[in-house]
Amino acid sequence: MEPTAKKQRPTIHMVLAHSYLAYFVFSLLGLFADTFFGFNVPLRYGDTIAIVCFILGSLLIWWAQGTSAKKNEKPYFERGPYRYMRNPTHIGIMLLVAGYTAVSGSIVFLAVTLIGYIVSNSFFKIYESLLHREYGVEYTDYKEEVPKIL
């Protein structure tokens, strides 16, 4: 008889990793789809828009990840960019995708990554329930005060 595998409870970081992975896979699918079925619309000032999106997106991701990694007496969602939005890393990823879309003008890439964003967001119900379980009313109050995006 085989030993029964113990089912692991999802952790906050595990759920987020799956969410980011889903978004990454859809971004790759978008790149492949663009290669084979590309439909591009040149954007005026696309290069400038892309640079701004790349810089802002990268800084936001860096700030969010740095904030959540530091140990502090306050929960991470009360510090850094989490004071202004509940999902700063996802916003940063969206800015990076917007930057690529602006520079490439790829409608196919944009469409596929938007689907990826929707799939990726499906993980947030689990993520928020884990945060509620861990922090209780403190997270509920935070969730009521801070918008999901801005």
WOURWO-V505721 format. One record per residue. N is the residue number from 1. PSI is psi in whole degrees, 0 to 359 (* if undefined). Layout:
# WOURWO-V505721
N;PSI, N;PSI
This chain:
# WOURWO-V505721
1;136, 2;143, 3;144, 4;129, 5;132, 6;127, 7;125, 8;134, 9;137, 10;143, 11;166, 12;313, 13;327, 14;316, 15;316, 16;319, 17;318, 18;321, 19;313, 20;322, 21;317, 22;316, 23;321, 24;315, 25;316, 26;327, 27;318, 28;317, 29;321, 30;320, 31;316, 32;316, 33;322, 34;322, 35;319, 36;328, 37;31, 38;136, 39;103, 40;141, 41;112, 42;136, 43;131, 44;133, 45;24, 46;322, 47;317, 48;315, 49;318, 50;315, 51;316, 52;315, 53;318, 54;316, 55;309, 56;317, 57;315, 58;316, 59;320, 60;316, 61;314, 62;314, 63;314, 64;314, 65;322, 66;322, 67;315, 68;339, 69;335, 70;137, 71;137, 72;165, 73;335, 74;147, 75;150, 76;332, 77;0, 78;8, 79;169, 80;215, 81;344, 82;345, 83;339, 84;336, 85;149, 86;340, 87;62, 88;326, 89;319, 90;323, 91;318, 92;317, 93;318, 94;321, 95;320, 96;317, 97;318, 98;323, 99;314, 100;318, 101;320, 102;319, 103;328, 104;332, 105;19, 106;111, 107;323, 108;314, 109;314, 110;315, 111;314, 112;320, 113;333, 114;320, 115;318, 116;322, 117;319, 118;315, 119;314, 120;321, 121;338, 122;338, 123;344, 124;337, 125;318, 126;314, 127;312, 128;327, 129;325, 130;318, 131;321, 132;319, 133;321, 134;322, 135;349, 136;228, 137;331, 138;318, 139;323, 140;316, 141;316, 142;314, 143;325, 144;330, 145;327, 146;127, 147;160, 148;320, 149;287, 150;*
